[in-house]
Amino acid sequence: MKTIDDVHQLFANFFKNETLAPFAYLLSKKLQEGHICIHKNDPALNSNEIPYPPPFNAANLNTIHQLVGSSKDIRPFILHKDQLYLHRYFNYESRILHKIGALLKSEIAQQVDRKNELIKIAVLIKSLQANYPINAFLDGDSIDWQLSAALLGVLHNFTIITGGPGTGKTTTVAKILSLLLTINPLCKIALAAPTGKAAMRLAETLKQTSLPVSQQIKDRFSQLKPNTIHRLLNPIADSIYFKHDQSNPLVYDVVIVDEASMIDVALFAKLIDAIGPDTRLILLGDKNQLASVEAGSMFGDLCKTQESPNRLNQESADFINQFITDQERKISNTFINTRKHPLSEHIIELQKSHRFSSTGGIGKFSNAIITNNEAVLKEFILSNKEPAVIIDTNRDHILFESFVAGYREYLLEPDISLALQKLNHIRVLCAVREGPQGIYATNRLIESFLTKQNLIDTKDEFYENRPIIVTRNYTDLALYNGDIGIIRKDSNGNMRAWFEDSDKNLRSVMPGYITGAETVFAMTIHKSQGSEYKQVLVILPPNSGSQLLTRELLYTAVTRAKEKVIVQSTENILLETAKGSVTRASGIIHRFEEIQ
């Protein structure tokens, strides 16, 4: 008997049905790649991806009642609008869709009261208007989308705010919270993100706000406790479930989730299940960043439901414009929407970057990546005149060593708290884990260099000053996947793993308790999401045709840098990466009529 070592074929054969087998095989394969469904006429069915002989009769899927059901059935597979799902993922998608519908419905009855509350604090709202100079912006760039998003975030129960680095997503959140806390000083607020680092960064930025708000509001900002989504929902030990769910929702007036593009469909469903009917849910993220590691790209899919961003009806535009005193910053007729969609006015894209210039440096480079502007990319590759962007097509080892020598700053810092901060000034980001350009080989290379510089001694597994990233959740230790720390001795000479909590207080655990940890001089681009560094070195592998290499991957890596980015890659690989794009199949974009 022939042994089958293809897990997708084993899955398909389990159902012992020749008609279903090729569809089950492809669905299993696509799930592994991040899709949550397949079209019943997917062209891949007729490719060499499928180890089953054609023809494949998609029409017969509807007659296999014992295995394939419709949207109201409980069967292993669900066929809905010509999309084939595993029941679990159809259920996740449906729960997300219907909960969004419930939030949209519940906000309708509160619109009049919420508008009246905002009119009463018009003086504060006007003080939160944009004050940057208007200089030859593209259409829509001059509009005060931050204030517009803030007002819509107060009016609505479901809001998405998207935008690239430096466009002011957190500033917009500060404006939303300032309005809510002025209306209701007892407003209960939750801050969360997929990773602890991202959650802490959101809270830190709010604490540093320069908005013209009262000290009382600033004090509330400083008291906010960020959480990972897992911590917020409170996981049940040894279970995939959480204590907060549909029957036990979170007790907050507003839940704000940063880096929402990182959330997979399963966690997205569990998060939105736990949102109460009158709670405002505000999702922040960059729609151009990488999607989640696991299946689904819910944030990006929801953003794609709108053909063009920032479309409002006339009534909403007029309401917002009454608070904007500068005519050039008002919402123009260009953005008045005549096509009604359930998410119209609920998705706002911030378009003006206050960190990067669109005419040079990281801003210009990242925009060229995400738009696949080959001419501009070649300009960066050939000229290297931009001090903030260096493209090293020769993979210069001296340049690599010069960059990683920057880790000296944290290694020589005696104060553990400052050392943790300095560790996050620079980072090497790899596209892959394995191979000469993967994180394992790169970390060994960095360790070898730093050892030769007498900065570290790697004889022991948990050596002094080893930087580590936690790779699984340790609920009992309050440590979660993505948390970063360093190994150092305590005052008694005992080796400890040191981390900062949400209040920047140091805490430590015995390293032996953290069996799931890796060295993090270099990390994957996926793991870097939600983090920022002064300088970043990006390493792309030389293998052409890799499905991993996409513009979203490179864009995410490049935009982790605030001041300088170095990309080590051949010209062909860099250009090929910018051509590739992540496309994940889901049905949610086409299912919104189900909630109308």
N, C-alpha and C positions, 0 to 999 in steps of 0.2 A: 504494500500500500504506500502510495506516494505521500511523503510528509509535506505539509503546507506550512511555510514559515511567514506567510503574508497575513498579518493580523486582520486586515480588512476582508480578505477572502475567508478566513476562519469565521468572522462575524457574519458574512453573507451566507455561508454554507450552513450556519446554525439553523436557519429558518427552513431549510430543505424545500425550497420552492424555486424552480428554474426561472420563472417569470420575474420574481422579485430579486433574485440574486444580484444581477448587475447593478440595479438601482441601490440596493443595500450596500454593495461594495463601494460604489462611488460616493454615497452619502457618508459612509464611515471615513473614507479618505478625505473628503472635503471638510468634515468636522475637525479632523486633525490639523487641517490647514487654516482653520478659523472660521469657516462658513457654518451657518446653522441650518441650511437647507440646500436642496438642489432643484432646478427646474426639471420636470419629468422628461423634457426633450433636450437636456444638457448636451452640447456637442461633444463633451468628453466621453459620452457613452459610446461614441463611434471612433474613439481613438485607441491607441495601444495601451492606454491606462487600464483598460478593463480586461481581465483574464477570462472572459466568457465570450462564446461565439455569438455574433449577431444572427438574426435581427432582434432588436429589443422593442417589444410592443408596449409602449407606454399606456395605450388605451386599456390594456388588461389590468393595470394597477387598480382601477376602480372596481374590478370584479373580485379581487382577492379580499373578501370581506373579513375573513378571520385574521388577517394581518394588517391590512391597510384600511383606515377609517377616515371619516370626514371630521370637520372641526369639532363636532359634538360628541365624537366617539372616544372611548378609551381603548386604543389599540397601539401596538408597538410603533406603527408608522401612521402619520397623518398626511393626507393629500389635500391641500387647500390652495385654491387658485393656481393650480398646476405646479405648486411647490411641494416637494416631498420632504418631510421632517421626521426625525425621531420624536415621539410624543413628548418627551421631556423638554426638548427645545421649542417645540410649538407651544407648549404650556408656558414656558418662560416668556416668549414673545407676546403671547396673548395677555398674560398678566400685566406686562409693561404697558401694552396698548390700552387695555381697559382701565388701568389705574390712572394713566394720563388723562383719559377721557373723564374719569370721575373727578379729578382735580380741576379740569377745565370747567366742568359743569358746576362744581361747588363754588367757584369764584364768581360766577355770574351774579348771584344774589347779593354779593358783597361789593360790587363795583361802585354803586352810588355812595355808600358810606365811606369807602376807601378814598374816592376822589374828594369828598368833602373834607376828610381828615388831612389830605395833602394840601388842599387850598388853604386850610387854617395855618399851615406852616410854610407858606409861600416865601417868606423872608429867608428862612433857612435854605429852602430849595434853590433860590436864586444865588445864594452865597456858594453853592456847590457847583456852579456853572464852570465850564472849561475856561481857562485863562491863558492858554498857550497861544502864540501868534499864529495868524492865518497867512500862509505863504504858498500861493500857487498849488494848492492841494488838488488832487484828482476829485472828480465828482463824488460828493458824499464825505470826503475826508474832513472837511471843515465842520460838518455837522457834529453837534455835541451828543455823540452816541453814548458816552458814559452816563450822562444825566438822563438821557432817554431810557437806557437800560435800567437805571436805578428806579425811575418812576414806574416802569412796567413791572419790575421785580416786586414792588410794593403792591401794585394793583392785581397782579396775577398769583395764582397758586403754583404754577409751573413755568419756570423761566430757564432758558439756556442762554448763556453769555459766552461767546466764543471770540477768539482773537489770538494773534501771534504774540511772541514775547514783547513785553514792554508796552502793550496797548492799553494797560490799565484795568485788567480784570479784577484784581484785588482792590484797587482804588474804587472801582464801581461797587464792589461789595461793601466797602467802608461807607459809601454814600447810601446804599440801601439800608444798612444797619443804623446809620445816623438818623434816617427818616423814621424807621420803625421804632427806635428807642425814644425818639422825641414824641411820637404818637403814643407809645406805650412803654414807659421806663422799665416795666417788669417783663418785657418781651423775653421769652426763653429762646436762646440761640444755640444751635449745634454747628460746629465746624468739623469737616471730615475730608479725607482724601484716601485714595487706595493705599498709599504708603505713609509711614510715620514722618518721613522727611518732608514730603509734600504738605502734610497737615501742619507740621511745625512751621514751615515757611509761610503758609497762609496766615497763621496766627501772629507770627513775628512781624509781618508786613502790616497787619492791622494795628499792632501796638505802636508802630512807628508812623502812623498816619499824620499828615500835616494839614488835614482838612480843618477848616475854621468851625470846629464844633466845640461844645462845652467840655469842661474837664470831666464832668460826670460821665459823658459818653466815652471819652478817652479812657476813663477808669474801667468802664464796662468792657471795652476792647481788651484791656490788659488782663482782665479776669477770665477771658474766654479760654477754654481748655480744648485744644484740638485733639482729634481722635482719628485713627484709621477707621475705615468703614466697618471692618470686623469688630473693632472695639466698641464702636458706636452701637452696632446691632447686638453685641454681647453674645459671642458664640457659646453654644452648649458643648461642654467637654465631650470629646470623642464622637462628634456628630457633625453633619453638614448643615445643621439647622442653627437658628439664632433665637435668643429669647424674645427679641422684638420682631414681630411679624404682623400679619394682617389682624390677628386677634389680640395682639398686644402691641399697639403702635407706639412709636417714639413720642414722648411728651414734650414737644417743642412747638414754638410758633413759627420758626423758620429753620430749615436745615440747608446748609450751604456745603456743597461738595466740589472740591477743586480737583483738577487733573482727571475729569470725568471720562476723557477718551481712553483711559487705561482700564475702565471697568468692563469686565466681560458680561455676557448676557445673563448668566446665572446669578452673579452678584447684583447686577442691575435690577433684576426681578425681585430679589430678596430685599434690596434697599427700598425700592419704591413700594413694595408691599407694606413696609413698616412706617410709611408716611401717613399720618392721620388725614382725614378728609378736609380739614381746615388749615392744615400746615402748609406753609409755602416751601416748595422745593426749588432750589436754585443750583443749577449745574454749571460749572465753569470748566473751560478746556479750550484746547487748540484743535480745531477740526482737521488740520493738516498733519497733526502728529500721528505717530504709530497707534494702531488700535491695540486692544488688549492682547496679552499672550494667549489666553484661552479663547474659546469660540465667541464670535460676535464682535460687532463694532457699533454698538447702540448709539453712542454719542454722535459719531459721524453720520450714521444712517438718519438720525433725527434731524441733523442739520441739513441733510440732502432732501428732506421733504419740501424745502423751499427752493424754488428755481433761482431766486435771487434773494440775498440777505436783506434784512431791515425793511421789510414791507409792512406798512401800517395802514389802517383805514383812516379816513379823513377825521373822524371824531377823536380818535386817539392822538393823531398828529396835532390837532388843534389844542387838545388838553395839555400836551407836553410843551408845545410852543409858547403857551402863555407864561411859562416860567423861564424862557430863554430870551434874554433882552437883546442879544446881538443877532441881527437879522441873518447874517451869514452862517450862524450856527443853528438856525432853526431847521426843522425837517422840511425839505422842499417837496414840491409836487412830484418830483421824480420817484419818490419813495412811497407814494400813496398806492395802496394795493386795491385792485378791483376784484381779484380772484380770491375767493374765500377758502381758507383751509383751516382745519382745527388748530394748527400751530402758528398761524399768522399772528404776528405781534409777540409771539412767545420765544422767538429766537432772534437775538441781536448779535451782530458781529462788530466788534470794535476794530477800527481800521487804521487809526493813527498810532504808530509806534513811537513811544517817547524814549526808547532805549537805543534803537538802531535807526540810522538814516536809510531811506529807500534808495539813495543815490550812491551809496558806497558801503564798504566794510561788510560786516556780518549780515546786516539787513538786506543789502543788495544781493549778496551771495545766497542767502537762504531763500529769497524770493525767486532767484534764478533756478534753484533746485526744485522748488515745489511747482514751478510753472514749466519746468523742463526747457528753460531758455538756453539752448546750446551755445549761441553766440556769446552770451554773457559768461557762461561757464568757461568757455575756451579763453575768453579775455582774462579771467582770473588765473587759469592754468598757465598761460603763456607769459603774462606780464609780471605777476607777483609784486605789483606795486602797492598793494593794500597792506599796511602793517598789521591790520587786525585779522587778515586772512592769508594763510600760507598754504599753497598746494605743493606738496613734495611728491613729485612723480618718481623720484629715484629711491624713495624709502631710505633717506639719509640716516645712518645709524648715529652719527654725531649729533644731528638735530634731535633725534629721539632721546639720547642721553642728556643733552642740554635741557630738554623739557622735563624729564623725570628727576633731574637734579633739583627741581623745585620742591620735591618732597622733603628736602633738607629742612625747610622752614618749620614743618610740624615736628620732625624728628628731634630737632634741637630745642624745641619749646618745652621748658620744664613744667609749665602750668597745663594740667590735663585738659581743662576746659578750653583754653586757648589753642592747645594742640589739636583738639577735635575741630575747632573752627578753621584752623590753618590747613588741616588735612583736606578740607573741602574747597580750598582755593583752586586746586588743579585736579584733573582726572584724565586718565587714558580711557577712551571708549572704543570697544571692539564690536564689530558686527556679528561675530560668531564666537562660540565657546572653544571649539576644537581647532587644531591645525596651527601652523606657525604664526598666523595672525590672530589666533583666538585668545581668550582671556587667560587660559591656563599657561600657555607658552609665554605670553606677554608678561604676566605676573612673575614668572620665574626669571625672565630676562631683567625685569626691574629689580627684583631681589638680588640678582647676581651683581648688577651695577652698584646698588647701594651697599652691598657687602664689601665690594672692592673699595668703596669710599669710606669704609669703617663706620658706617652709619647704622647698620643693623647686623645681627648675628642670627642666622636662620637654623642653628643646630637643633633647636626645640620646635615642636609644632606651634605652640603658642609663645613665640619669642617676643621679647621686649619691643614695643612699638609696632607690632604687626597690626595693620588696619584690616578689619573684618567687616563683612556684610552678612547679616543673618538671612538664611535662605529658607526658613520655615517659621511658622508661628509657635511661640512659647507663651501661651496665655498665662500660665502660672508665674512666669518671670516678667510679664508685661513687655515682652520682646516680640517683634513681628517681622515678617518677611520684608526685607529692604532696609531694616535699621542698621546703621553703621556705627562702629565703635573702634577703639584701639586697645591693645593689650599693654598694660603697664603694671608695675608693682605698686602696692599700696604702702602706707606708712610703716607697716610691719614686714615689708619685704615679700609679701605674698602676691603672686601674679593674678591680676584681675582683668576682666573685660569691662571697659568703661564706656558708658553711653550718657547722652543728655536726655532728660525728659522734656515734656512740652514747655516747662518753665525754665529750661536751660540749666536745671539743677543736675549735678553729676550723680550717677548711681553706678554700681558695679556688681558683677556676678562672677562666680567662679567659671573660668573658661571651659572646664570640662562639662558644664551643664549645657553648653551650646554646641551640640554635635553637628548641627546644620549651620555651618559658617564657612565662608571662603575668604581668601585674601582679596583685597579690593583696591590695590594700586591701579589695576585695570578692571573694568566692569563692562558688561554688555550694554549696548545702547538701550535695549528694552528696560534694563534695571535703572538706567539713569533718568528715566522720565520722572518728572516732579522735582528734579534737583537743578541747581544752577551752580556754576563754577566760574571763577574769573577767567581761567584758561583751560582749553580742552584740546587734547590730541586725539584725532579720530583715525582709526586704522581699518582699512577695507581689505578683504582678502583678494587674491589675484584671480580666483576662479570665475570665469565668465559664465553667464547664464544662470547664476544662482537666484532662486526665487526669493531668497532672503534680502537681496540687495534691491531696495526700492527707494524712490524719492522720499517717501515718508520716513524711512529709517535714517537716511542721511540728513534730512531736514531736522529731525528730532535731535540728532547728535550735534549738529552745528549750532542749533539754537540753545543748547545747554550752556554755551559760552557767553559771558557778558562782555569780555574785553578782547579776547584773542582766540582764534581757532586754527589749528594746524591739521590738515588732512593728508595722510600718507596713503596714496593710491596712484595707480597708473591712470593716464588720461582716459584710456578706453573704459576702464572699470568705472571711473567717476561718471563719465557721460552715460554709460549703460545703466548705472544705478539711477540717475535722474530720469531716464526713460521709463523705468519700471514703476509700477504703481500698485498699491494694495487695493484689491477689489474683493470684498467678502459678500457672499450671497446671504440675503435675509429677505423676509417678506414684509417687514414692518412699514416700509415706505409706501407700499401699495394697499395697506390695510386700514388706513385712517377713516375710510368711509364707514367702517364697521362701528365707529364710535359717534357718528353724526346722528 
